Amino acid sequence: MNRVAEALNIKYPFIQGPMSWLTNAEFTAAVSNAGGLGILGPNAGQTSITNDATETAERMRTEIKKVKALTNKPFGVTLIGGNGGPTSEFTLKVLNVVIEEKVPVAFVNSVGASLDGTFGIEPALLKPLKDNNIKIVVRSWQPSIADAKAAEAQGADVYVATGFDEGGTLPSYELGSFSIIPMIADSVDIPVCLSGGISDSRTVNAAFALGAEGVFVGSRLIPTIENPAAQNVKELIVHSTAEDLQLFRVAPAYYRSLPTKLRDQLVINDKTQNMETAYELNGKLMNGTSGMRIGMLDGDLENGYISVGTGISTIHEITSVAEVIAQLMADYKL
C-alpha cells in the first residue's frame, strides 16, 4: 500500500492545500469524501479577521464540528509554526482545540530554517501532537534537506516538499518542483509529497516518477464547485495560463499573482525599489493575507491579489472536487 495513504488512512495519496481563506467545512469534507485528505486552513470558513486568539480557536472548533457532520473520513487542521521564538498564542489555542476535538491529522506549516538556526517541528507543537497520537504532515516555507531530516528525526509522518511552482508564499530557493522532489525524497526515509504545479494526471505521474509518494494540491482545487473562492476568480483562473502570472518580492521571499490593480502596483514596487523597500511597501499593501481574502474570497480585483501556482495552464473548466481528484489520480493504482 502507498505509504502516504496508509499513514493518513486515506484512499489516495492526495493532500489538499490549506490556502488560508479558501477552505471551509464543505470544501474540506468534499476532499476527504473523494478519497484525499481535506485540510482546514487558518481562516477556514471565515469572512472577517479576528485578533483574539480564543475567538480564532473557537471559530476553528465550529468548523471542525461541521466537517465531522459532513464526513467520517480523516481530515486535518493547520497549525502555523513560529520563527525560532515562542509559539504564538493563536497556534497554541488552535492546537488545544485539535486535541480536544480529536482531529486525526495536524498540518504543521513551519518556517523551515528558523531564526535560531533550528529546523523541523517546534517542540511546543511536537510533544502534544505525539502524546495524542495525531498524525503530523510537515510543510515548511523554506524546504531543505536539513529541514526534512529534522522533521523525520522528530517523527513526522509525511513531509511536503514545496517547489517554486506553487501559489501562495514562495520559498526563497528558486528550485522548481521537479528539481526539488528527487533531492528531498532521496534524503529521507519517510514519505514525501510534492507541492507546486500539480494540476493534471501528467504532473502527478511525473511527481511519482521522481520520488514523490503523494501530491499536495492547492490551486487546482480553487476552481471547483465546493471551493469558497469568488466565482469571478474561478473563471479568471480557468481562462488564464502561467503566462498571465507575475512575480514580485514580499517577505519572506516572493509571491505571484494573476492581474489585478493591486498586483500591478506590487510588481512596480518590486521593479523600482531595492529589496528592503519592496518588502516593506508590498507587505503593507498586502496587509498579511487580507489581500488574498479581498481578492480571492470577495472577488475584488481592484484591491486584492489572486495567488495561484504555475500549473493553472491546464485548468479549463470549473468542476467538482470529486472530479478533480478522479482526474488527477486516474493512473494511480489502488
Backbone hydrogen bonds in HBPLUS format (Angstrom, degrees):
<---DONOR---> <-ACCEPTOR-->    atom                        ^
c    i                          cat <-CA-CA->   ^        H-A-AA   ^      H-
h    n   atom  resd res      DA  || num        DHA   H-A  angle D-A-AA Bond
n    s   type  num  typ     dist DA aas  dist angle  dist       angle   num
A0006-GLU N   A0002-ASN O   2.90 MM   4  6.04 155.8  1.96 149.4 157.3     1
A0007-ALA N   A0003-ARG O   2.88 MM   4  5.88 162.7  1.91 141.1 146.2     2
A0008-LEU N   A0004-VAL O   3.08 MM   4  6.20 157.4  2.14 150.4 155.7     3
A0009-ASN N   A0005-ALA O   2.82 MM   4  5.55 112.7  2.27 135.3 150.2     4
A0010-ILE N   A0005-ALA O   2.98 MM   5  4.87 154.5  2.05 135.0 142.1     5
A0009-ASN N   A0006-GLU O   3.35 MM   3  5.01 149.0  2.46  92.7 101.6     6
A0012-TYR N   A0035-GLY O   2.86 MM  23  5.47 175.6  1.87 147.6 146.1     7
A0014-PHE N   A0012-TYR O   2.81 MM   2  5.31 138.1  1.98 102.9  90.4     8
A0215-VAL N   A0013-PRO O   2.97 MM 202  6.43 156.6  2.03 152.7 156.4     9
A0037-LEU N   A0014-PHE O   2.80 MM  23  6.25 150.7  1.89 157.0 166.8    10
A0015-ILE N   A0215-VAL O   2.85 MM 200  6.20 167.8  1.87 159.1 163.3    11
A0217-VAL N   A0015-ILE O   2.80 MM 202  6.25 155.9  1.86 163.3 170.4    12
A0016-GLN N   A0037-LEU O   3.01 MM  21  6.04 174.3  2.01 159.5 158.0    13
A0017-GLY N   A0217-VAL O   2.74 MM 200  5.39 167.9  1.76 132.2 131.3    14
A0022-LEU N   A0019-MET O   2.87 MM   3  5.36 170.5  1.88 140.3 137.8    15
A0043-ASN N   A0020-SER O   3.35 MM  23  5.41 151.0  2.45 116.3 119.9    16
A0045-GLY N   A0023-THR O   2.83 MM  22  6.25 151.0  1.91 150.2 144.3    17
A0028-THR N   A0024-ASN O   2.95 MM   4  6.06 175.8  1.95 163.8 165.1    18
A0029-ALA N   A0025-ALA O   2.87 MM   4  5.87 163.2  1.90 148.9 154.1    19
A0030-ALA N   A0026-GLU O   3.02 MM   4  6.11 145.3  2.14 136.6 146.2    20
A0031-VAL N   A0027-PHE O   3.12 MM   4  6.50 150.9  2.21 150.5 157.2    21
A0032-SER N   A0028-THR O   3.13 MM   4  6.47 165.6  2.15 151.0 154.3    22
A0033-ASN N   A0029-ALA O   2.79 MM   4  5.92 160.6  1.82 151.8 157.7    23
A0034-ALA N   A0030-ALA O   3.05 MM   4  6.13 131.7  2.29 135.3 146.8    24
A0034-ALA N   A0031-VAL O   3.15 MM   3  5.17 132.7  2.38  95.3 108.2    25
A0036-GLY N   A0031-VAL O   3.04 MM   5  5.42 153.9  2.11 154.2 146.0    26
A0035-GLY N   A0032-SER O   3.08 MM   3  5.26 162.5  2.11 107.6 112.3    27
A0076-GLY N   A0038-GLY O   2.80 MM  38  6.24 153.1  1.88 151.0 159.8    28
A0040-LEU N   A0076-GLY O   2.93 MM  36  6.27 162.7  1.96 145.0 144.8    29
A0078-THR N   A0040-LEU O   3.17 MM  38  6.26 146.2  2.29 169.1 170.6    30
A0044-ALA N   A0041-GLY O   3.12 MM   3  4.94 154.3  2.19 119.3 114.3    31
A0046-GLN N   A0043-ASN O   3.08 MM   3  5.56 162.2  2.11 139.6 138.3    32
A0056-THR N   A0052-ASP O   2.96 MM   4  6.18 156.1  2.02 150.1 157.4    33
A0057-ALA N   A0053-ALA O   3.04 MM   4  6.29 160.2  2.08 148.5 152.7    34
A0058-GLU N   A0054-THR O   2.95 MM   4  6.21 157.6  2.00 149.8 156.2    35
A0059-ARG N   A0055-GLU O   2.84 MM   4  6.00 150.6  1.93 149.6 157.2    36
A0060-MET N   A0056-THR O   3.09 MM   4  6.39 153.5  2.17 143.1 150.1    37
A0061-ARG N   A0057-ALA O   2.91 MM   4  6.24 150.7  2.00 143.9 152.6    38
A0062-THR N   A0058-GLU O   3.03 MM   4  6.25 157.0  2.08 144.5 149.4    39
A0063-GLU N   A0059-ARG O   3.12 MM   4  6.45 156.6  2.18 146.8 152.7    40
A0064-ILE N   A0060-MET O   2.85 MM   4  6.10 157.7  1.90 155.5 161.9    41
A0065-LYS N   A0061-ARG O   3.00 MM   4  6.26 160.9  2.04 151.3 155.6    42
A0066-LYS N   A0062-THR O   3.13 MM   4  6.41 147.7  2.23 141.0 149.8    43
A0067-VAL N   A0063-GLU O   2.98 MM   4  6.33 154.4  2.04 149.2 155.7    44
A0068-LYS N   A0064-ILE O   3.01 MM   4  6.33 161.7  2.04 153.7 158.1    45
A0069-ALA N   A0065-LYS O   3.16 MM   4  6.40 138.0  2.35 138.0 148.5    46
A0069-ALA N   A0066-LYS O   3.12 MM   3  5.14 128.0  2.40  94.6 108.4    47
A0070-LEU N   A0067-VAL O   2.87 MM   3  5.10 144.6  2.00 105.8 117.1    48
A0071-THR N   A0067-VAL O   2.97 MM   4  6.18 132.9  2.20 156.8 170.4    49
A0077-VAL N   A0105-VAL O   3.21 MM  28  6.72 141.2  2.37 145.0 152.0    50
A0107-PHE N   A0077-VAL O   2.89 MM  30  5.79 175.9  1.90 144.1 145.5    51
A0079-LEU N   A0107-PHE O   2.84 MM  28  5.99 160.1  1.88 153.6 152.1    52
A0109-ASN N   A0079-LEU O   2.89 MM  30  6.05 157.1  1.95 149.7 157.4    53
A0081-GLY N   A0109-ASN O   2.86 MM  28  5.77 169.5  1.87 135.4 138.9    54
A0092-LEU N   A0088-SER O   3.07 MM   4  6.37 164.9  2.09 153.3 157.5    55
A0093-LYS N   A0089-GLU O   3.00 MM   4  6.12 155.9  2.06 148.9 154.5    56
A0094-VAL N   A0090-PHE O   3.06 MM   4  6.33 156.4  2.12 148.8 155.5    57
A0095-LEU N   A0091-THR O   2.81 MM   4  6.02 154.5  1.87 149.4 157.5    58
A0096-ASN N   A0092-LEU O   3.05 MM   4  6.32 153.2  2.12 141.8 147.7    59
A0097-VAL N   A0093-LYS O   3.19 MM   4  6.50 151.7  2.28 140.8 147.8    60
A0098-VAL N   A0094-VAL O   2.88 MM   4  6.20 157.2  1.94 154.0 160.5    61
A0099-ILE N   A0095-LEU O   3.02 MM   4  6.33 155.3  2.08 152.3 158.3    62
A0100-GLU N   A0096-ASN O   2.87 MM   4  6.07 165.4  1.89 150.1 154.7    63
A0101-GLU N   A0097-VAL O   2.81 MM   4  5.86 156.0  1.87 153.1 158.6    64
A0103-VAL N   A0098-VAL O   3.05 MM   5  5.30 167.3  2.06 155.6 158.5    65
A0102-LYS N   A0099-ILE O   3.14 MM   3  5.06 155.9  2.20 100.2 107.3    66
A0135-LYS N   A0104-PRO O   3.03 MM  31  6.26 149.3  2.13 161.2 152.2    67
A0106-ALA N   A0135-LYS O   2.81 MM  29  6.11 168.5  1.82 167.1 168.2    68
A0137-VAL N   A0106-ALA O   3.01 MM  31  6.29 170.0  2.02 166.1 168.1    69
A0108-VAL N   A0137-VAL O   2.81 MM  29  6.04 149.1  1.90 157.9 167.8    70
A0139-ARG N   A0108-VAL O   3.01 MM  31  6.29 167.3  2.03 159.2 158.8    71
A0110-SER N   A0139-ARG O   3.09 MM  29  6.22 130.1  2.35 126.0 138.5    72
A0141-TRP N   A0110-SER O   2.93 MM  31  6.42 148.6  2.03 149.9 156.3    73
A0114-SER N   A0118-THR O   3.07 MM   4  5.59 173.5  2.07 168.9 167.7    74
A0117-GLY N   A0114-SER O   3.00 MM   3  5.32 161.3  2.03 114.1 117.4    75
A0125-LEU N   A0122-GLU O   2.96 MM   3  5.49 148.8  2.05 115.5 124.5    76
A0126-LEU N   A0122-GLU O   2.91 MM   4  6.09 165.2  1.94 155.7 160.7    77
A0127-LYS N   A0123-PRO O   3.37 MM   4  6.17 165.7  2.40 146.5 146.8    78
A0129-LEU N   A0125-LEU O   3.20 MM   4  6.26 160.9  2.24 154.5 160.3    79
A0130-LYS N   A0126-LEU O   2.93 MM   4  6.11 166.6  1.95 159.5 163.5    80
A0131-ASP N   A0127-LYS O   2.80 MM   4  5.89 163.5  1.83 158.2 163.2    81
A0132-ASN N   A0128-PRO O   3.18 MM   4  6.23 133.7  2.41 135.0 144.9    82
A0132-ASN N   A0129-LEU O   3.26 MM   3  5.32 135.5  2.47  95.2 106.9    83
A0134-ILE N   A0129-LEU O   3.03 MM   5  5.21 175.0  2.03 155.0 153.6    84
A0133-ASN N   A0130-LYS O   3.13 MM   3  5.07 168.0  2.14 108.4 109.8    85
A0157-ASP N   A0136-ILE O   2.92 MM  21  5.34 146.1  2.04 140.3 151.3    86
A0158-VAL N   A0136-ILE O   3.27 MM  22  6.69 151.4  2.36 153.8 155.1    87
A0138-VAL N   A0158-VAL O   2.95 MM  20  6.35 165.2  1.98 161.1 160.8    88
A0160-VAL N   A0138-VAL O   2.78 MM  22  6.03 158.0  1.83 171.5 170.6    89
A0148-ALA N   A0144-SER O   2.94 MM   4  6.14 164.2  1.97 152.2 156.5    90
A0149-LYS N   A0145-ILE O   2.91 MM   4  6.10 161.9  1.95 154.0 158.9    91
A0150-ALA N   A0146-ALA O   2.98 MM   4  6.16 151.5  2.07 142.0 149.9    92
A0151-ALA N   A0147-ASP O   2.92 MM   4  6.17 162.8  1.95 153.2 157.2    93
A0152-GLU N   A0148-ALA O   2.95 MM   4  6.14 155.5  2.01 146.6 153.6    94
A0153-ALA N   A0149-LYS O   2.95 MM   4  6.16 160.6  1.99 146.9 151.8    95
A0154-GLN N   A0150-ALA O   3.04 MM   4  6.26 140.3  2.20 143.1 153.8    96
A0156-ALA N   A0151-ALA O   2.99 MM   5  5.45 167.2  2.00 153.8 151.2    97
A0155-GLY N   A0152-GLU O   3.01 MM   3  5.22 152.5  2.09 105.0 113.8    98
A0159-TYR N   A0191-PRO O   3.12 MM  32  6.53 165.0  2.15 156.7 161.4    99
A0193-CYS N   A0159-TYR O   2.87 MM  34  6.32 154.3  1.94 150.0 158.6   100
A0161-ALA N   A0193-CYS O   2.86 MM  32  6.11 164.3  1.88 173.2 168.1   101
A0195-SER N   A0161-ALA O   2.93 MM  34  6.00 159.0  1.97 156.5 152.6   102
A0163-GLY N   A0195-SER O   2.89 MM  32  6.14 172.6  1.89 164.5 163.3   103
A0166-GLU N   A0163-GLY O   3.29 MM   3  6.13 164.1  2.32 126.5 126.9   104
A0164-PHE N   A0175-LEU O   2.84 MM  11  5.56 158.9  1.88 138.9 144.3   105
A0310-THR N   A0165-ASP O   2.92 MM 145  5.31 151.6  2.01 144.3 153.6   106
A0170-LEU N   A0254-TYR O   3.13 MM  84  5.26 167.2  2.15 151.0 148.8   107
A0179-SER N   A0176-GLY O   2.96 MM   3  5.30 160.6  2.00 113.8 119.6   108
A0180-ILE N   A0176-GLY O   2.99 MM   4  6.25 157.4  2.04 161.1 168.2   109
A0181-ILE N   A0177-SER O   3.21 MM   4  6.21 158.5  2.26 149.3 153.3   110
A0184-ILE N   A0180-ILE O   3.00 MM   4  6.20 165.0  2.03 161.3 163.7   111
A0185-ALA N   A0181-ILE O   2.86 MM   4  5.83 166.7  1.88 155.5 159.5   112
A0186-ASP N   A0182-PRO O   2.99 MM   4  5.75 152.7  2.07 137.2 143.4   113
A0187-SER N   A0184-ILE O   2.98 MM   3  5.23 150.9  2.07 107.5 116.8   114
A0213-GLU N   A0192-VAL O   2.81 MM  21  5.72 170.0  1.82 165.6 168.4   115
A0194-LEU N   A0214-GLY O   3.08 MM  20  6.57 149.3  2.18 139.6 140.6   116
A0216-PHE N   A0194-LEU O   2.89 MM  22  5.74 153.6  1.96 153.1 145.6   117
A0204-VAL N   A0200-ASP O   3.15 MM   4  6.47 153.5  2.23 149.1 157.1   118
A0205-ASN N   A0201-SER O   2.90 MM   4  6.05 163.9  1.93 147.3 151.4   119
A0206-ALA N   A0202-ARG O   2.91 MM   4  6.14 153.0  1.99 144.1 151.9   120
A0207-ALA N   A0203-THR O   2.95 MM   4  6.07 155.7  2.01 141.6 147.8   121
A0208-PHE N   A0204-VAL O   3.04 MM   4  6.36 160.8  2.08 153.3 157.8   122
A0209-ALA N   A0205-ASN O   2.91 MM   4  6.10 153.3  1.98 144.8 152.9   123
A0210-LEU N   A0206-ALA O   3.09 MM   4  6.27 135.0  2.30 142.0 152.6   124
A0210-LEU N   A0207-ALA O   3.21 MM   3  5.26 133.9  2.44  95.5 107.5   125
A0212-ALA N   A0207-ALA O   2.95 MM   5  5.34 154.1  2.02 152.2 143.7   126
A0211-GLY N   A0208-PHE O   3.20 MM   3  5.31 168.0  2.21 107.8 110.4   127
A0221-LEU N   A0218-GLY O   2.85 MM   3  5.58 150.8  1.93 124.1 132.8   128
A0222-ILE N   A0219-SER O   3.07 MM   3  5.36 160.8  2.11 110.5 116.6   129
A0224-THR N   A0222-ILE O   2.79 MM   2  5.53 138.7  1.96 102.4  91.9   130
A0227-ASN N   A0224-THR O   3.30 MM   3  5.46 140.8  2.46 100.8 111.0   131
A0225-ILE N   A0319-THR O   2.85 MM  94  5.92 142.9  1.99 135.7 145.7   132
A0230-ALA N   A0296-MET O   2.90 MM  66  6.03 163.6  1.93 153.8 158.0   133
A0233-VAL N   A0230-ALA O   3.07 MM   3  5.29 129.6  2.33 101.9 115.2   134
A0234-LYS N   A0230-ALA O   3.11 MM   4  6.52 156.7  2.17 152.9 159.3   135
A0235-GLU N   A0231-GLN O   2.99 MM   4  6.28 160.8  2.03 152.9 157.9   136
A0236-LEU N   A0232-ASN O   2.97 MM   4  6.07 146.4  2.08 133.5 142.8   137
A0237-ILE N   A0233-VAL O   2.99 MM   4  6.25 159.7  2.04 152.7 156.9   138
A0238-VAL N   A0234-LYS O   3.07 MM   4  6.32 163.7  2.10 148.9 153.1   139
A0239-HIS N   A0235-GLU O   3.07 MM   4  6.22 145.4  2.19 143.0 151.5   140
A0240-SER N   A0237-ILE O   3.16 MM   3  5.17 166.1  2.18 109.9 111.2   141
A0244-ASP N   A0241-THR O   2.98 MM   3  5.67 161.9  2.01 119.2 124.7   142
A0245-LEU N   A0242-ALA O   3.20 MM   3  5.42 160.9  2.24 107.2 113.1   143
A0246-GLN N   A0257-SER O   3.12 MM  11  5.73 154.9  2.19 145.1 150.5   144
A0257-SER N   A0246-GLN O   3.07 MM  11  5.73 148.8  2.17 147.9 155.7   145
A0248-PHE N   A0255-TYR O   2.89 MM   7  5.57 161.1  1.93 159.9 160.1   146
A0255-TYR N   A0248-PHE O   2.89 MM   7  5.57 151.6  1.97 163.5 171.1   147
A0250-VAL N   A0253-ALA O   3.27 MM   3  5.55 153.4  2.34 111.5 119.3   148
A0253-ALA N   A0250-VAL O   2.89 MM   3  5.55 111.7  2.36 148.2 140.0   149
A0258-LEU N   A0306-ILE O   2.94 MM  48  5.32 149.6  2.04 140.6 147.0   150
A0264-ASP N   A0260-THR O   3.08 MM   4  6.33 157.8  2.13 149.8 154.3   151
A0261-LYS N   A0301-LEU O   3.11 MM  40  6.60 155.0  2.17 152.1 156.0   152
A0265-GLN N   A0261-LYS O   3.33 MM   4  6.68 151.4  2.42 143.5 150.0   153
A0265-GLN N   A0262-LEU O   3.06 MM   3  5.24 119.2  2.45 100.8 115.4   154
A0266-LEU N   A0262-LEU O   2.98 MM   4  6.28 157.6  2.03 155.9 162.8   155
A0267-VAL N   A0263-ARG O   2.96 MM   4  6.23 154.2  2.03 154.0 160.5   156
A0268-ILE N   A0264-ASP O   3.03 MM   4  6.26 154.7  2.09 142.3 149.3   157
A0269-ASN N   A0265-GLN O   2.94 MM   4  6.20 161.5  1.97 151.9 156.1   158
A0270-ASP N   A0266-LEU O   3.09 MM   4  6.31 151.5  2.17 139.1 146.9   159
A0271-LYS N   A0267-VAL O   2.97 MM   4  6.24 151.3  2.06 149.0 156.4   160
A0272-THR N   A0268-ILE O   2.95 MM   4  6.05 140.9  2.10 150.6 160.8   161
A0273-GLN N   A0269-ASN O   3.01 MM   4  5.60 136.5  2.21 145.5 150.0   162
A0278-ALA N   A0274-ASN O   2.87 MM   4  6.02 162.9  1.90 161.3 167.1   163
A0279-TYR N   A0275-MET O   2.88 MM   4  6.05 161.2  1.91 152.9 157.8   164
A0280-GLU N   A0276-GLU O   3.08 MM   4  6.30 160.5  2.12 143.5 148.6   165
A0281-LEU N   A0277-THR O   2.84 MM   4  6.03 178.2  1.84 160.6 160.9   166
A0282-ASN N   A0278-ALA O   2.88 MM   4  5.76 164.0  1.90 148.4 153.9   167
A0283-GLY N   A0279-TYR O   2.87 MM   4  5.76 149.3  1.97 138.9 148.1   168
A0284-LYS N   A0280-GLU O   3.15 MM   4  6.34 157.0  2.21 146.6 151.5   169
A0285-LEU N   A0281-LEU O   3.05 MM   4  6.32 160.5  2.08 148.3 153.9   170
A0286-MET N   A0282-ASN O   2.88 MM   4  5.99 156.4  1.94 149.6 155.3   171
A0287-ASN N   A0283-GLY O   2.95 MM   4  5.96 135.7  2.15 136.8 148.5   172
A0291-GLY N   A0286-MET O   3.04 MM   5  4.88 140.3  2.20 165.9 156.7   173
A0290-SER N   A0287-ASN O   3.06 MM   3  5.49 155.8  2.12 132.2 133.3   174
A0292-MET N   A0289-THR O   3.03 MM   3  5.23 129.7  2.29 100.6 113.7   175
A0293-ARG N   A0289-THR O   3.13 MM   4  6.56 157.3  2.18 150.2 156.3   176
A0294-ILE N   A0290-SER O   2.87 MM   4  6.12 167.7  1.88 157.6 160.1   177
A0295-GLY N   A0291-GLY O   2.95 MM   4  5.94 159.9  1.99 137.8 144.2   178
A0305-TYR N   A0291-GLY O   3.22 MM  14  5.81 154.6  2.29 123.5 126.9   179
A0296-MET N   A0292-MET O   2.67 MM   4  5.43 158.6  1.72 148.0 155.2   180
A0297-LEU N   A0293-ARG O   3.06 MM   4  4.90 138.1  2.24 115.9 128.2   181
A0298-ASP N   A0293-ARG O   2.94 MM   5  6.34 152.1  2.02 161.8 170.4   182
A0300-ASP N   A0294-ILE O   3.02 MM   6  5.73 164.6  2.05 153.0 149.2   183
A0304-GLY N   A0300-ASP O   3.20 MM   4  5.84 131.6  2.44 146.2 154.5   184
A0314-THR N   A0311-GLY O   3.39 MM   3  6.42 171.2  2.40 129.0 129.1   185
A0315-ILE N   A0312-ILE O   3.02 MM   3  5.33 170.0  2.03 119.2 121.0   186
A0324-VAL N   A0320-SER O   3.13 MM   4  6.47 157.1  2.18 149.5 155.3   187
A0325-ILE N   A0321-VAL O   3.01 MM   4  6.30 169.6  2.02 161.6 163.0   188
A0326-ALA N   A0322-ALA O   2.99 MM   4  6.09 158.7  2.03 144.1 150.6   189
A0327-GLN N   A0323-GLU O   2.92 MM   4  6.06 155.2  1.98 146.7 153.3   190
A0328-LEU N   A0324-VAL O   2.91 MM   4  6.17 168.9  1.93 158.8 161.1   191
A0329-MET N   A0325-ILE O   2.95 MM   4  5.95 154.7  2.01 147.2 154.0   192
A0330-ALA N   A0327-GLN O   3.37 MM   3  5.18 162.7  2.40 105.7 106.0   193
A0332-TYR N   A0329-MET O   3.04 MM   3  5.14 157.2  2.10 107.8 115.1   194
